[in-house]
Amino acid sequence: MDNFSIKEFAKKPVPIWISAPVIGLAILYGVFLVGDMVDVQDVVLTARNEMGWPARPGDVPTQRMTLAAEDGNAAAQVRLGMMYMHGRGGLSKDEPKAMQWFAQIAAAGDARAQQILGNAYAEGIGGLEKNNAQAVHFTKLAADQGMGRAQVDLAHWNVHGEMGMAADVAEGLRLYKLAADNGNVRAVVDLGVLYQTGRPVEPNLILAVDYYTKAIASRNHPLALMNLGQMYERGQGVPENKTEALRLYKLAAARGNTDATEALRRLAPQEPPATR
């Protein structure tokens, strides 16, 4: 197939219902699948459906995406697997078929597919039986390739001795820090929790504050907001400051953290009783 061309994209007639964000996604899909590119209309439909938008008359499975996957295009295989996994893109939900695609591309060394398979075996989802050995195997393959999610999962299992692994706190911390240094916010928050609670590592409140602050600056992470608020309320690693604690709790609650909502009910100034 011809390589994707932004100029050619601009010449294509695009239905009026397609918004600018979706066109942007279409371009990203185009860049992602360059070399085995599908028609721009197919790409836009795929982007719409993968976002979970309702089907419209004329929305069909992306046949060229399937052809590209069958032709060995790794990106198309992962996308097609995700479409089957969630029943998107006009395809019926079919988790076993999704896992077949992931297994095929994982065997070829694709880190994302390896991470997905590792998670599926760990949770016993996608039509796969829970299998600790397979979960660790595929997760380690992905982690060794720098896949942040896999590094975090493997770090957690090492630190807590889960998935049939012997506890290895030093290796867990190494993996957490590797993922954190590469921008994985979950790793940053998990490190904050470990150093705040001191389980199973030596507590270090200064490091905990530092990790939570980084997670807030990066993603305004709700758990980091909640836990840092808790530290300000208790004066742990920072001077006690109820005002700052309330500010952080409000931000965390606005992002859906229920513990922060409870903390606000407890700390927020009570309204004086109404007088008659």
Sequence and secondary structure as in RCSB ss.txt:
>XXXX:A:sequence
MDNFSIKEFAKKPVPIWISAPVIGLAILYGVFLVGDMVDVQDVVLTARNEMGWPARPGDVPTQRMTLAAEDGNAA
AQVRLGMMYMHGRGGLSKDEPKAMQWFAQIAAAGDARAQQILGNAYAEGIGGLEKNNAQAVHFTKLAADQGMGRA
QVDLAHWNVHGEMGMAADVAEGLRLYKLAADNGNVRAVVDLGVLYQTGRPVEPNLILAVDYYTKAIASRNHPLAL
MNLGQMYERGQGVPENKTEALRLYKLAAARGNTDATEALRRLAPQEPPATR
>XXXX:A:secstr
     HHHHHHS   TT  HHHHHHHHHHHHHTTTS   HHHHHHHHHHHTT    TT    HHHHHHHHTT HH
HHHHHHHHHHHT TT    HHHHHHHHHHHHHTT HHHHHHHHHHHHHT TT    HHHHHHHHHHHHHTT HHH
HHHHHHHHHHT TT    HHHHHHHHHHHHHTT HHHHHHHHHHHHHTSSS   HHHHHHHHHHHHHHH  HHHH
HHHHHHHHHTSSS   HHHHHHHHHHHHHTT HHHHHHHHHHS        
